[in-house]
């Protein structure tokens, strides 16, 4: 076997291991939050970090997940657009937002409470101006692997 084949085997083994662990963690979190009463999740839109940048804290009990203000606004707008009939008063938005964020934090392996957000961040979303350029200059109209955090 060549080096490339061995690297593929090792990568696949690590990926399978991580997927099983993450899938279990995500499944547990999903079960626990799927039936959350909306009042159990809180959203604090006023925090600032040490550099004065705004972010939002989404909390369930002692689990606090910070998210950038820009991502929060984007996620709320997407939720409002796609749930106007089923949840017009955004009653379920906090618990659904928490579930989404907890899923990504668990999957990516980032500890948002650790200094510098320590962890294995593999979610490399491009900034909006990149998507704008791709759309306007290159007529790219879709993304094959978008998430709510990095969709255009």
N, C-alpha and C positions, 0 to 999 in steps of 0.2 A: 504494500500500500504506500502511496505517496503522502507527502506532507499535507497536501490539500485535502485528501480523503480523511486523514486522521483528524485534521482541524474541523472538518464538517461533522465527524462523529462526535467529537468532544463538544462542539457547539450545540449539536442536536440534543445530546445528553443533558447539558446544562439547561437548555431551553425547556426540555421536557420536565426536568426537576422543578425549575422556577414556575412553569405553568401550572403544575399540579399544586404546588404550595400556594401560589397566588390565587388560583381558582378556588381553593378551599377557603382562604381568607376572605375573598370577595364574596363567595356564596354565603358565608356566615354573616358578613356585614349586610348583605342584601336582605337576608331573611330577617335580621334584627331591625332593619330600617324600613322594610316594605310596609309594615303595618304601624309605623310610628304615628301617633297623633301629632298633627302639625304643631301643637303647642310645645312639644318636646325638643324641637330644634329652634335655635335662636340665630338671628343674623344681626351682627353689629357692624354697621357701615362707617363708623367714625375713627377706627384706629389709624395711626401713622407709625412708620418704622423710625429707626434712629436717624434716617436721612430725610424725614418729612414726607416720604412717599405714602400715598393713601392705599389702604387695602381693606378687605372685608373679612371678618371672622365669622365662620359658620360653625356653630357648636351643637353638639349632642352630648349632654352630660359634661364630663371633663374633657372630652375629645374636641379640640378646637383646631379647625383647619383654616389657615389664612389663604386668601385668594386675592389676586390683584383686582383693584377697582375696575380696570378695563375689562378683565375677564368676567367679573361679576355682572357688569352692565350688559355685556354681550350675551351671557347665559340667560339673564332675566328677559332680555329682548327676544331671544330665540324661544324661550319657554312661553312667553306671552303670545308670540306669533302662532305657535303650534298647539297651544292649549286654550285658545280664546273661548271655545265652546265648552270644553270639559272642566276648566278651572278658571273662570273669568275673574274671580277675586284673588287669584294666586294663593289660595288657601293651602294647597299642597306643595307650592314652590319650595319653601324652606326644607322640608323633609326630602324632596326629590333632589334638590341641589346638594344637600349633605350626602345623600347616597351616591350621586355622581362623583363628587369630589373625593369621598372616602374610597370609592372604587379605583379612581386614578392614583391616589396617593398610595394605596395598597399595591396596585399593579406595578407602578413605577419604582416603588421602593424608597421613596423620599420621606424623610421625617420632617414635616413642616415646622415642628417645634424645635428642631435642632439648629444650632448656630450655623448659618449659611445653607440651610436646607440640605443637610447631609443625606446622601443616599445615591441610588443608581439612576439618576434622571436620564431616561432614554426618550423622553417626549420632547422633540425639538420642533416646536411650532414656529413657522416663519412669521415675521411681523406682517401686519396688514398691508404695508406698502409693497411687499413682495407679491402678495396675492393680487393687489391692484395692478401691478406691472404685468404679471402673467396674464391677467384677464384682458387688459386694455391693449397691450402691445403684442401679445402672442396668442390672443383669443382663446386662452385656456378657460373653459367654462365649468369645470368640475374637478374635484380631487378624489382620487380613488380610495384614500385611507384617512379621511377627515374624521375628527372627533368634534364634539361640541366646543372643545377648547381651541381647536385650530382650524375650524371651517371658515370659509369666506362668505 
